[in-house]
Amino acid sequence: MGSISARNTEGRAVKVSVLCAVRDEAHYIAEMMDSLLRQTLNAWELLVVDDGSSDGTAEIVRAYGSEDRRIQLISSGHVIGKVAAYNLAFERSVGEVVTLLAGDDILPPESLQVRYAGVSSIGTDKRVLATYKLRTFSADRRFDGMLLPRGQGTSLSGGVVGLSRALARLVFPIPSQLPSEDTWLSEVALGLADARAEGQDTVLRYRIHEG
């Protein structure tokens, strides 16, 4: 059950790399980063690619990064597309486990610890896919508080899964002609994984906007 003891350029151990592609998320991104700062697992990195925001998103990320070096704004001011942004974030990542996070969503405090434990229970040097559940939140009561998927199933959404580095190297780069990452990640990761860790833990609070 191997561990590769990944470290960034400053020599700090990184267990989980969180990839984030954002555009115009100034109203929400501080709340997202605050949820990372509350994680029970501390050995993480957040790699943010600002895909041409015009609302101050990059400045907020830069300010957080000046206080906590685990938060990195690796590109800003250029529109490259969501898929290309995630690919760039992955290129710069070093963590043993890789996951994705939208700029307007929130992680429960044990989210990264649960994903890392799921992957490492099988082996971070193996092609492992870990899948869990999400809970919605919304100002619209019809969509607030839903636990998804229902029953005993687990989600293959990028914001919910954890990929071992060995598996992520095969999944990335995502083909640039695709409009989004979710379908590719779910189908390709599931098809290429040697093993799958599944849990009933809620590892993501997924925002549903009004309308």
N, CA and C of each residue as an Amber inpcrd file, in Angstrom:
protein
   633
   0.8500000  -1.1700000   0.0000000   0.0000000   0.0000000   0.0000000
   0.8920000   1.2280000   0.0000000   1.4100000   1.5550000  -1.1430000
   2.4850000   2.5230000  -1.2290000   2.0590000   3.9530000  -1.0590000
   3.0020000   4.7920000  -0.7050000   2.8120000   6.2310000  -0.6270000
   4.0220000   6.8870000  -1.2680000   3.7830000   7.8850000  -2.1050000
   4.8890000   8.4760000  -2.8390000   5.4570000   9.7130000  -2.1520000
   4.8930000  10.1170000  -1.0160000   5.4070000  11.2480000  -0.2440000
   5.6500000  12.4540000  -1.1380000   4.5870000  12.8940000  -1.8380000
   4.7030000  14.0080000  -2.7680000   5.0200000  15.3040000  -2.0310000
   5.8690000  16.1230000  -2.6650000   6.2270000  17.4130000  -2.0810000
   6.2370000  18.4740000  -3.1680000   5.8890000  19.6990000  -2.7660000
   5.9090000  20.7990000  -3.7330000   7.3160000  21.3890000  -3.8140000
   7.4430000  22.4600000  -4.5640000   8.7650000  23.0410000  -4.7930000
   9.3930000  23.6180000  -3.5310000   8.5700000  23.8680000  -2.5070000
   9.0880000  24.3850000  -1.2470000   9.3920000  23.2650000  -0.2620000
   9.2180000  22.0150000  -0.7120000   9.5470000  20.8850000   0.1310000
   8.4560000  20.4590000   1.0850000   7.2590000  21.0560000   0.9940000
   6.1670000  20.6930000   1.8760000   5.4220000  19.4790000   1.3280000
   5.0590000  18.5540000   2.2260000   4.3090000  17.3710000   1.8170000
   2.9230000  17.7830000   1.3260000   2.4680000  17.1630000   0.2520000
   1.1410000  17.4320000  -0.2960000   0.4280000  16.0970000  -0.4870000
  -0.5890000  15.8600000   0.3150000  -1.3600000  14.6320000   0.1860000
  -2.4800000  14.7760000  -0.8400000  -3.1200000  15.9480000  -0.8890000
  -4.2440000  16.1480000  -1.7980000  -4.0560000  17.4410000  -2.5850000
  -4.1570000  17.3350000  -3.9060000  -4.1690000  18.5080000  -4.7840000
  -5.5990000  18.8120000  -5.1710000  -6.0280000  20.0450000  -4.9380000
  -7.3750000  20.4910000  -5.2870000  -7.2570000  21.4000000  -6.5020000
  -7.8530000  20.9860000  -7.6230000  -7.7920000  21.7440000  -8.8630000
  -9.0460000  22.5990000  -8.9790000  -8.8660000  23.8670000  -9.3190000
 -10.0020000  24.7840000  -9.3510000  -9.9030000  25.6840000 -10.5800000
 -10.9360000  25.6350000 -11.4320000 -11.0530000  26.5270000 -12.5820000
 -12.2000000  27.4900000 -12.3050000 -11.9430000  28.7910000 -12.3770000
 -12.9670000  29.7650000 -11.9810000 -13.0730000  30.9080000 -12.9860000
 -14.2670000  31.4610000 -13.0310000 -14.4930000  32.6990000 -13.7670000
 -15.6140000  33.4650000 -13.0710000 -15.3040000  34.6750000 -12.6400000
 -16.2880000  35.5680000 -12.0140000 -16.9870000  34.9130000 -10.8290000
 -16.1910000  34.4890000  -9.8590000 -16.7260000  33.8670000  -8.6440000
 -16.4350000  34.7130000  -7.4030000 -16.3200000  36.0190000  -7.5780000
 -15.9200000  36.8820000  -6.4650000 -16.8970000  36.8220000  -5.2870000
 -18.1600000  36.5540000  -5.5410000 -19.1510000  36.5090000  -4.4600000
 -19.0220000  35.2560000  -3.6020000 -18.3640000  34.2170000  -4.1200000
 -18.3990000  32.9200000  -3.4490000 -17.0330000  32.3450000  -3.1030000
 -15.9760000  32.7840000  -3.7900000 -14.7170000  32.0410000  -3.6980000
 -14.0470000  32.1530000  -2.3330000 -14.2790000  33.2230000  -1.6020000
 -13.7110000  33.3090000  -0.2530000 -14.3150000  32.2410000   0.6490000
 -15.6110000  32.0110000   0.5220000 -16.2810000  30.9740000   1.3120000
 -15.7220000  29.5970000   0.9610000 -15.4510000  29.3760000  -0.3250000
 -14.8560000  28.1000000  -0.7340000 -13.4780000  27.9240000  -0.1110000
 -12.6330000  28.9450000  -0.1910000 -11.2830000  28.8280000   0.3580000
 -11.3030000  28.7190000   1.8790000 -12.2370000  29.4000000   2.5340000
 -12.3710000  29.2500000   3.9820000 -12.6780000  27.8040000   4.3590000
 -13.4760000  27.1220000   3.5290000 -13.7890000  25.7210000   3.8290000
 -12.5430000  24.8420000   3.6940000 -11.6310000  25.1980000   2.8170000
 -10.3630000  24.4710000   2.7190000  -9.4950000  24.7220000   3.9520000
  -9.4870000  25.9300000   4.4180000  -8.6770000  26.2660000   5.5860000
  -9.1670000  25.5660000   6.8490000 -10.4020000  25.0860000   6.8350000
 -10.9540000  24.3660000   7.9840000 -10.7990000  22.8530000   7.8700000
 -10.1090000  22.3690000   6.8700000  -9.9770000  20.9270000   6.6730000
  -9.1840000  20.2630000   7.8080000  -9.6110000  19.0630000   8.1830000
  -8.8920000  18.3110000   9.2070000  -7.5700000  17.7690000   8.6790000
  -7.4570000  17.5930000   7.3710000  -6.1930000  17.2360000   6.7350000
  -5.5270000  18.5230000   6.2680000  -4.3110000  18.7500000   6.7120000
  -3.6350000  20.0140000   6.4250000  -2.7160000  19.9690000   5.2140000
  -2.3230000  18.7790000   4.7750000  -1.3280000  18.6530000   3.7070000
  -2.0040000  18.6750000   2.3350000  -2.5310000  19.8390000   1.9620000
  -3.1960000  20.0030000   0.6790000  -2.6240000  21.2140000  -0.0450000
  -2.9190000  21.2830000  -1.3330000  -2.6280000  22.4780000  -2.1180000
  -3.8590000  22.7930000  -2.9600000  -4.1540000  24.0740000  -3.1090000
  -5.2260000  24.5430000  -3.9770000  -4.5950000  25.2640000  -5.1510000
  -4.8570000  24.7710000  -6.3620000  -4.3000000  25.3720000  -7.5720000
  -5.4450000  25.9890000  -8.3640000  -5.4650000  27.3100000  -8.4060000
  -6.5650000  28.0450000  -9.0290000  -6.1220000  28.6110000 -10.3680000
  -6.8980000  28.3170000 -11.3990000  -6.7200000  28.9480000 -12.7020000
  -7.9110000  29.8700000 -12.9120000  -7.6400000  31.1650000 -12.9700000
  -8.6840000  32.1560000 -13.2140000  -8.8610000  32.2990000 -14.7210000
 -10.0080000  31.8700000 -15.2020000 -10.2710000  31.8140000 -16.6350000
 -10.8660000  33.1300000 -17.1350000 -10.1080000  34.2200000 -16.9330000
 -10.5040000  35.5130000 -17.4880000 -11.5740000  36.2460000 -16.7150000
 -11.5550000  36.1800000 -15.3760000 -12.5630000  36.8850000 -14.5790000
 -12.4370000  38.3930000 -14.7330000 -13.5730000  39.0600000 -14.5680000
 -13.5850000  40.5270000 -14.6460000 -14.1590000  41.1470000 -13.3720000
 -14.2700000  40.3270000 -12.3040000 -14.9690000  40.8010000 -11.1030000
 -14.1130000  40.7900000  -9.8440000 -12.8310000  40.6320000  -9.9560000
 -11.9780000  40.6310000  -8.7730000 -11.7050000  39.2650000  -8.1880000
 -12.1360000  38.2030000  -8.8620000 -11.8770000  36.8490000  -8.3710000
 -10.3850000  36.6160000  -8.1340000  -9.5600000  36.9620000  -9.1190000
  -8.1200000  36.7110000  -9.0160000  -7.5100000  37.4560000  -7.8300000
  -7.9560000  38.6650000  -7.5860000  -7.4090000  39.4470000  -6.4870000
  -7.7280000  38.8100000  -5.1410000  -8.9130000  38.2290000  -5.0120000
  -9.2890000  37.5530000  -3.7650000  -8.4080000  36.3330000  -3.5500000
  -8.2140000  35.5430000  -4.5950000  -7.3590000  34.3610000  -4.4780000
  -5.9320000  34.7700000  -4.1400000  -5.4480000  35.8020000  -4.8020000
  -4.0810000  36.2680000  -4.5570000  -3.9120000  36.7090000  -3.1010000
  -4.9250000  37.3710000  -2.5550000  -4.8600000  37.8170000  -1.1630000
  -4.8130000  36.6360000  -0.2000000  -5.6310000  35.6200000  -0.4510000
  -5.5910000  34.4240000   0.3870000  -4.2350000  33.7330000   0.2620000
  -3.7030000  33.6730000  -0.9460000  -2.4160000  33.0320000  -1.1580000
  -1.2720000  33.7360000  -0.4550000  -1.3920000  35.0350000  -0.2770000
  -0.3400000  35.7720000   0.4290000  -0.3240000  35.4320000   1.9160000
  -1.4540000  34.9310000   2.4250000  -1.5510000  34.5370000   3.8290000
  -1.3010000  33.0530000   4.0310000  -1.5780000  32.2390000   3.0170000
  -1.4040000  30.7910000   3.1260000  -0.8460000  30.2730000   1.8100000
   0.3960000  29.7980000   1.8250000   1.0940000  29.4330000   0.5890000
   0.5920000  28.1360000  -0.0300000  -0.3220000  27.4680000   0.6580000
  -0.9570000  26.3030000   0.0410000  -1.9200000  26.7160000  -1.0710000
  -2.3280000  27.9720000  -1.0680000  -3.2530000  28.4970000  -2.0710000
  -2.4500000  29.1990000  -3.1480000  -2.5630000  28.7110000  -4.3840000
  -1.7590000  29.2380000  -5.4830000  -2.6470000  29.6820000  -6.6380000
  -2.4880000  30.9140000  -7.0500000  -3.1150000  31.4050000  -8.2770000
  -2.0870000  31.2110000  -9.3790000  -2.3170000  30.2250000 -10.2380000
  -1.2730000  29.8770000 -11.1960000  -1.4900000  30.4990000 -12.5700000
  -2.6550000  31.0740000 -12.8000000  -2.8950000  31.7900000 -14.0520000
  -4.0920000  32.6950000 -13.8570000  -4.0510000  33.8900000 -14.4330000
  -5.1900000  34.7990000 -14.3660000  -5.1430000  35.7640000 -15.5390000
  -6.3130000  36.2840000 -15.8760000  -6.4030000  37.3100000 -16.9020000
  -6.5450000  36.8070000 -18.3120000  -6.5460000  35.4870000 -18.5030000
  -6.6350000  34.9300000 -19.8520000  -7.7950000  33.9460000 -19.9270000
  -8.6200000  34.0520000 -20.9440000  -9.7050000  33.1030000 -21.1640000
  -9.1480000  31.9320000 -21.9630000  -9.0590000  30.7740000 -21.3180000
  -8.5430000  29.5900000 -22.0000000  -9.5790000  28.4710000 -22.0570000
 -10.6930000  28.6260000 -21.3470000 -11.7200000  27.5970000 -21.3080000
 -11.5840000  26.7280000 -20.0700000 -12.7130000  26.2300000 -19.6040000
 -12.7490000  25.4730000 -18.3440000 -11.8870000  24.2180000 -18.3880000
 -11.9810000  23.4630000 -19.4660000 -11.2190000  22.2200000 -19.5670000
  -9.7190000  22.5070000 -19.5770000  -9.2960000  23.4640000 -20.3790000
  -7.8790000  23.8200000 -20.4300000  -7.3970000  24.3190000 -19.0720000
  -8.2710000  25.0150000 -18.3450000  -7.9020000  25.5120000 -17.0240000
  -7.6530000  24.3620000 -16.0590000  -8.5050000  23.3560000 -16.0750000
  -8.2800000  22.1920000 -15.2220000  -7.0130000  21.4470000 -15.6270000
  -6.7590000  21.3580000 -16.9290000  -5.5330000  20.6910000 -17.3810000
  -4.2930000  21.4150000 -16.8790000  -4.3170000  22.7370000 -16.9380000
  -3.1860000  23.5190000 -16.4560000  -2.9910000  23.3260000 -14.9570000
  -4.0830000  23.3320000 -14.2070000  -3.9800000  23.1220000 -12.7630000
  -3.3700000  21.7550000 -12.4630000  -3.7820000  20.7320000 -13.2140000
  -3.2220000  19.4040000 -12.9710000  -1.7290000  19.3660000 -13.2850000
  -1.3140000  20.0290000 -14.3560000   0.1130000  20.0580000 -14.7100000
   0.9670000  20.5740000 -13.5670000   0.4390000  21.5070000 -12.7960000
   1.2070000  22.1210000 -11.7150000   1.0620000  21.3870000 -10.3890000
   0.1780000  20.4110000 -10.3260000  -0.1090000  19.7420000  -9.0620000
   0.9150000  18.6550000  -8.7550000   1.0380000  18.3160000  -7.4620000
   1.9870000  17.2810000  -7.0430000   1.3930000  16.2880000  -6.0580000
   0.1660000  16.4790000  -5.6150000  -0.4020000  15.6770000  -4.5480000
  -0.5760000  14.2110000  -4.8970000  -0.6020000  13.3750000  -3.8740000
  -0.8070000  11.9450000  -4.0440000  -2.2260000  11.6320000  -4.5070000
  -3.1720000  12.4720000  -4.1180000  -4.5800000  12.3340000  -4.5000000
  -5.0150000  13.6390000  -5.1500000  -5.8250000  13.5310000  -6.1970000
  -6.2610000  14.7030000  -6.9610000  -7.7820000  14.7810000  -6.9320000
  -8.2970000  15.9910000  -6.7300000  -9.7290000  16.2190000  -6.8100000
  -9.9830000  17.5840000  -7.4160000 -11.2350000  17.8510000  -7.7860000
 -11.6260000  19.1100000  -8.3990000 -12.5920000  19.8400000  -7.4770000
 -12.6420000  21.1530000  -7.6170000 -13.5440000  21.9510000  -6.7880000
 -13.9480000  23.2070000  -7.5410000 -15.2480000  23.4690000  -7.5890000
 -15.7490000  24.6930000  -8.2090000 -15.6070000  25.8610000  -7.2460000
 -15.5230000  27.0530000  -7.8000000 -15.3010000  28.2390000  -6.9890000
 -16.4540000  28.6310000  -6.1070000 -17.6410000  28.0610000  -6.3290000
 -18.8060000  28.4280000  -5.5300000 -19.2920000  27.3020000  -4.6260000
 -18.5520000  26.2000000  -4.5550000 -18.9460000  25.0930000  -3.6930000
 -18.1570000  25.1260000  -2.3920000 -18.4990000  24.2310000  -1.4600000
 -17.9130000  24.2230000  -0.1220000 -17.5680000  22.7870000   0.2660000
 -16.4420000  22.6140000   0.9490000 -16.0460000  21.3060000   1.4460000
 -16.3600000  21.1720000   2.9320000 -17.0570000  20.1070000   3.3480000
 -17.1700000  19.8150000   4.7770000 -15.7730000  19.6040000   5.3640000
 -15.6050000  19.8190000   6.6690000 -14.2600000  19.8080000   7.2620000
 -13.4500000  18.5360000   7.0360000 -14.0840000  17.3720000   6.9590000
 -13.3320000  16.1300000   6.8120000 -13.2600000  15.6470000   5.3690000
 -13.6390000  16.4860000   4.4160000 -13.7400000  16.0750000   3.0160000
 -12.4230000  15.5210000   2.4690000 -11.3340000  16.2550000   2.6110000
 -10.0660000  15.8090000   2.0400000  -9.4930000  14.6300000   2.8000000
  -9.6970000  14.6040000   4.1170000  -9.2220000  13.4750000   4.9140000
  -9.9110000  12.1860000   4.4810000 -11.2230000  12.2550000   4.2370000
 -11.9860000  11.0740000   3.8180000 -11.4810000  10.5680000   2.4680000
 -11.2680000  11.4790000   1.5310000 -10.8250000  11.0450000   0.2000000
  -9.4170000  10.4580000   0.2370000  -8.5510000  11.0970000   0.9760000
  -7.1930000  10.5740000   1.0680000  -7.1900000   9.1930000   1.7350000
  -7.9790000   9.0390000   2.7780000  -8.0480000   7.7550000   3.4670000
  -8.5960000   6.6760000   2.5420000  -9.5920000   7.0260000   1.7180000
 -10.1600000   6.0560000   0.8080000  -9.1500000   5.5640000  -0.2140000
  -8.4160000   6.4790000  -0.8030000  -7.4160000   6.0980000  -1.8030000
  -6.2610000   5.3570000  -1.1530000  -5.7430000   5.8800000  -0.0580000
  -4.5540000   5.2830000   0.5610000  -4.8460000   3.9350000   1.1960000
  -6.1220000   3.6480000   1.4970000  -6.4560000   2.3370000   2.0430000
  -6.1780000   1.2360000   1.0230000  -6.1720000   1.6020000  -0.2480000
  -5.8380000   0.6540000  -1.3130000  -4.3930000   0.8290000  -1.7570000
  -3.9590000   2.0870000  -1.8550000  -2.5740000   2.3690000  -2.2290000
  -2.4800000   3.5500000  -3.1610000  -1.7790000   4.6080000  -2.7520000
  -1.6760000   5.8030000  -3.5820000  -0.8340000   5.5800000  -4.8280000
  -0.0960000   4.4580000  -4.8660000   0.6890000   4.1370000  -6.0500000
  -0.0990000   3.3020000  -7.0500000  -1.3500000   2.9840000  -6.7240000
  -2.2040000   2.2020000  -7.6140000  -3.2300000   3.1140000  -8.2770000
  -3.9110000   2.6180000  -9.2870000  -4.9030000   3.4200000 -10.0060000
  -6.2410000   3.2990000  -9.2800000  -6.4490000   4.2120000  -8.3240000
  -7.6000000   4.1200000  -7.4250000  -8.5600000   5.2870000  -7.6750000
  -9.8440000   4.9690000  -7.7340000 -10.9100000   5.9510000  -7.8250000
 -11.7430000   5.8670000  -6.5540000 -11.8610000   6.9680000  -5.8220000
 -12.6770000   7.0200000  -4.6100000 -13.9070000   7.8840000  -4.8840000
 -15.0830000   7.3900000  -4.5210000 -16.3330000   8.1030000  -4.8050000
 -17.1970000   8.1740000  -3.5560000 -17.9150000   9.2990000  -3.4160000
 -18.6850000   9.5640000  -2.2030000 -20.0060000  10.2430000  -2.5740000
 -20.5460000  11.0350000  -1.6670000 -21.8210000  11.7040000  -1.8820000
 -21.6690000  13.2190000  -1.7570000 -22.6640000  13.9380000  -2.2550000
 -22.7250000  15.3810000  -2.0990000 -24.0760000  15.7670000  -1.5100000
 -24.1170000  16.9410000  -0.8990000 -25.3790000  17.5140000  -0.4160000
 -25.5230000  18.9070000  -1.0040000 -26.6830000  19.1920000  -1.5550000
 -26.9210000  20.4830000  -2.1850000 -27.2360000  21.5440000  -1.1340000
 -26.9860000  22.7920000  -1.5050000 -27.5140000  23.9090000  -0.7320000
 -27.9350000  25.0000000  -1.6930000 -29.0240000  25.6770000  -1.3550000
 -29.6060000  26.6500000  -2.2650000 -30.5700000  27.5560000  -1.5100000
 -30.6950000  28.7980000  -1.9920000 -31.7170000  29.6960000  -1.4580000
 -33.1110000  29.2610000  -1.8830000 -33.1860000  28.4440000  -2.9160000
 -34.4470000  27.8780000  -3.3790000 -34.7120000  26.6010000  -2.5820000
 -35.7250000  26.6050000  -1.7510000 -35.9820000  25.4840000  -0.8450000
 -36.2000000  24.1660000  -1.5740000 -36.6340000  24.2140000  -2.8160000
 -36.8590000  22.9780000  -3.5670000 -35.5700000  22.2020000  -3.7760000
 -34.4490000  22.9060000  -3.7810000 -33.1770000  22.2750000  -4.1020000
 -32.1800000  22.2950000  -2.9490000 -32.6550000  22.6580000  -1.7700000
 -31.7580000  22.7790000  -0.6280000 -31.7460000  21.4870000   0.1900000
 -30.5450000  21.0000000   0.4970000 -30.4050000  19.8830000   1.4210000
 -30.5990000  18.5070000   0.8320000 -30.5460000  18.3640000  -0.4820000
 -30.6860000  17.0450000  -1.0990000 -29.3800000  16.2650000  -0.9790000
 -29.4670000  15.0100000  -0.5380000 -28.3090000  14.1280000  -0.4810000
 -28.2940000  13.3000000  -1.7570000 -27.2140000  13.4330000  -2.5200000
 -27.1440000  12.8000000  -3.8290000 -25.8470000  11.9960000  -3.9960000
 -25.9130000  10.8740000  -4.7170000 -27.1330000  10.2610000  -5.2240000
 -27.9380000   9.6260000  -4.0990000 -29.2130000   9.3670000  -4.3650000
 -30.0700000   8.7290000  -3.3690000 -29.6730000   7.2630000  -3.1990000
 -30.1120000   6.6770000  -2.1130000 -29.8020000   5.2800000  -1.8680000
 -28.3470000   5.0780000  -1.4890000 -27.7980000   3.9300000  -1.8600000
 -26.4300000   3.5670000  -1.4930000 -25.4080000   3.9220000  -2.5620000
 -25.8450000   4.5470000  -3.6460000 -24.9230000   4.8930000  -4.7180000
 -23.9790000   6.0160000  -4.3280000 -22.9180000   6.2040000  -5.1280000
 -21.9670000   7.2930000  -4.9240000 -21.8020000   8.0580000  -6.2290000
 -21.3460000   9.2940000  -6.1160000 -21.2750000  10.1870000  -7.2660000
 -19.9260000  10.0900000  -7.9750000 -19.9750000  10.2440000  -9.3060000
 -18.7560000  10.3000000 -10.1140000 -18.4290000  11.7280000 -10.5480000
 -19.0870000  12.7030000  -9.9640000 -18.7990000  14.0970000 -10.2750000
 -17.3850000  14.4610000  -9.8210000 -16.7240000  15.3220000 -10.6050000
 -15.3500000  15.6940000 -10.2900000 -15.1760000  16.3090000  -8.9180000
 -16.1950000  17.0010000  -8.4250000 -16.0980000  17.6260000  -7.1170000
 -16.2520000  16.6700000  -5.9650000 -16.6080000  15.4260000  -6.2500000
 -16.8870000  14.4390000  -5.2070000 -15.8300000  13.3380000  -5.1580000
 -15.1520000  13.0830000  -6.2620000 -14.2430000  11.9450000  -6.3320000
 -12.8540000  12.2810000  -5.7880000 -12.0570000  11.2410000  -5.6300000
 -10.6260000  11.3720000  -5.3880000  -9.9100000  10.4350000  -6.3360000
  -8.8950000  10.9200000  -7.0210000  -8.1090000  10.0970000  -7.9500000
  -6.6950000   9.9480000  -7.4110000  -6.1980000   8.7220000  -7.3830000
  -4.7840000   8.5660000  -7.0640000  -3.9590000   9.2210000  -8.1760000
  -2.7490000   9.6150000  -7.8500000  -1.8850000  10.2400000  -8.8630000
  -1.6800000   9.3100000 -10.0640000  -1.5470000   8.0190000  -9.8000000
  -1.3410000   7.0560000 -10.8890000  -2.5270000   7.0460000 -11.8450000
  -3.7410000   7.1610000 -11.3170000  -4.9290000   7.1960000 -12.1690000
  -5.0700000   8.5590000 -12.8460000  -4.8100000   9.6260000 -12.1140000
  -4.9580000  10.9690000 -12.6740000  -4.0340000  11.1910000 -13.8660000
  -2.8610000  10.5910000 -13.8510000  -1.9350000  10.7450000 -14.9780000
  -2.5180000  10.1750000 -16.2680000  -3.4140000   9.2100000 -16.1520000
  -4.0540000   8.6360000 -17.3320000  -5.3010000   9.4110000 -17.7440000
  -5.9570000  10.0300000 -16.7890000  -7.1920000  10.7770000 -17.0550000
  -6.8890000  12.1400000 -17.6770000  -5.8260000  12.7770000 -17.2150000
  -5.4120000  14.0820000 -17.7410000  -4.3320000  13.9020000 -18.7940000
  -4.2930000  14.8370000 -19.7820000  -5.1760000  15.9880000 -19.9580000
  -6.5360000  15.6060000 -20.5200000  -7.5500000  16.3450000 -20.1170000
  -8.8940000  16.1930000 -20.6660000  -8.8900000  16.7690000 -22.0760000
  -9.4860000  16.0900000 -23.0540000  -9.5050000  16.6230000 -24.4260000
 -10.0670000  18.0410000 -24.4760000  -9.3230000  18.9410000 -25.1080000
  -9.6660000  20.3620000 -25.0650000 -10.9540000  20.6970000 -25.7990000
 -11.4120000  19.8090000 -26.6930000 -12.6350000  20.1070000 -27.4390000
 -13.8980000  19.8550000 -26.6310000 -13.7640000  19.2400000 -25.4580000
 -14.9390000  18.9790000 -24.6360000 -15.3700000  20.2510000 -23.9110000
 -16.6910000  20.4730000 -23.7630000 -17.1750000  21.6840000 -23.1000000
 -17.0180000  21.6480000 -21.5830000 -16.9660000  20.4480000 -20.9900000
 -16.8130000  20.3390000 -19.5450000 -16.0540000  19.0600000 -19.2100000
 -15.7170000  18.9350000 -17.9500000 -14.8340000  17.8680000 -17.5080000
 -15.5580000  16.6530000 -16.9260000 -16.7840000  16.8200000 -16.4680000
 -17.4230000  15.7960000 -15.6510000 -17.6070000  14.4570000 -16.3530000
 -18.1430000  14.4680000 -17.5610000 -18.3960000  13.2040000 -18.2440000
 -17.1060000  12.4580000 -18.5150000 -16.0850000  13.1860000 -18.9660000
 -14.7860000  12.5660000 -19.2370000 -14.2060000  11.9530000 -17.9710000
 -14.2060000  12.7250000 -16.8930000 -13.6320000  12.2360000 -15.6530000
 -14.3440000  10.9830000 -15.1640000 -15.6720000  11.0160000 -15.1930000
 -16.4150000   9.8860000 -14.6580000 -16.2040000   8.6280000 -15.4890000
 -16.3280000   8.7420000 -16.8090000 -16.2360000   7.5550000 -17.6580000
 -14.8090000   7.0240000 -17.7540000 -13.8490000   7.9150000 -17.9730000
 -12.4690000   7.4790000 -18.1610000 -11.8610000   6.9860000 -16.8510000
 -12.0900000   7.7210000 -15.7670000 -11.5460000   7.2920000 -14.4810000
 -12.1240000   5.9490000 -14.0720000 -13.4120000   5.7730000 -14.2700000
 -14.0450000   4.5050000 -13.9070000 -13.5010000   3.3570000 -14.7600000
 -13.2800000   3.6300000 -16.0420000 -12.8010000   2.5910000 -16.9360000
 -11.3520000   2.2020000 -16.7110000 -10.5280000   3.1480000 -16.2590000
  -9.0970000   2.8950000 -16.1130000  -8.6680000   2.5270000 -14.6970000
  -9.5690000   2.6670000 -13.7450000  -9.2030000   2.3860000 -12.3560000
  -8.9710000   0.9050000 -12.1340000  -7.9220000   0.5890000 -11.3700000
  -7.6830000  -0.7890000 -10.9330000  -8.5980000  -1.1650000  -9.7780000
  -8.9530000  -0.1590000  -8.9810000  -9.7550000  -0.4080000  -7.7880000
 -10.5800000   0.8310000  -7.4780000 -11.6640000   0.6210000  -6.7580000
 -12.5580000   1.7260000  -6.4100000 -12.8770000   1.6720000  -4.9230000
 -12.7200000   2.8000000  -4.2630000 -13.1190000   2.9390000  -2.8650000
 -14.4130000   3.7420000  -2.8280000 -15.4410000   3.2130000  -2.2060000
 -16.7240000   3.8950000  -2.1260000 -17.1000000   4.1190000  -0.6680000
 -17.6710000   5.2980000  -0.4060000 -18.1100000   5.5960000   0.9510000
 -19.3870000   6.4030000   0.9350000 -20.1080000   6.3700000   2.0340000
 -21.3610000   7.1090000   2.1540000 -21.1450000   8.5040000   2.7480000
 -19.9070000   8.8960000   2.9290000 -19.6070000  10.2200000   3.4670000
 -20.0360000  11.3140000   2.4900000 -20.4770000  12.4420000   3.0410000
 -20.7730000  13.6190000   2.2340000 -19.5080000  14.4730000   2.1680000
 -18.8980000  14.5640000   0.9940000 -17.6090000  15.2460000   0.8680000
 -17.7120000  16.5780000   0.1260000 -18.9180000  16.9670000  -0.2850000
 -19.0850000  18.2210000  -1.0140000 -20.4380000  18.8180000  -0.7040000
 -20.4610000  20.1310000  -0.4850000 -21.7080000  20.8870000  -0.4620000
 -21.7840000  21.6260000  -1.7920000 -22.7530000  21.2330000  -2.5810000
 -22.8720000  21.6730000  -3.9780000 -23.9210000  22.7730000  -4.0800000
 -23.4960000  23.9550000  -4.5220000 -24.3930000  25.0940000  -4.5840000
 -25.2680000  25.0380000  -5.8390000 -26.5790000  25.1880000  -5.6390000
 -27.5120000  25.3460000  -6.7400000 -28.0480000  26.7620000  -6.6930000
 -27.7430000  27.5270000  -7.7240000 -28.1450000  28.9340000  -7.7550000
 -29.6360000  29.0600000  -8.0630000 -30.2290000  30.1240000  -7.5800000
 -31.6240000  30.3890000  -7.9070000 -31.7720000  30.5590000  -9.4200000
 -32.8220000  29.9490000  -9.9590000 -33.0690000  30.0590000 -11.4000000
 -32.3290000  29.0370000 -12.2160000
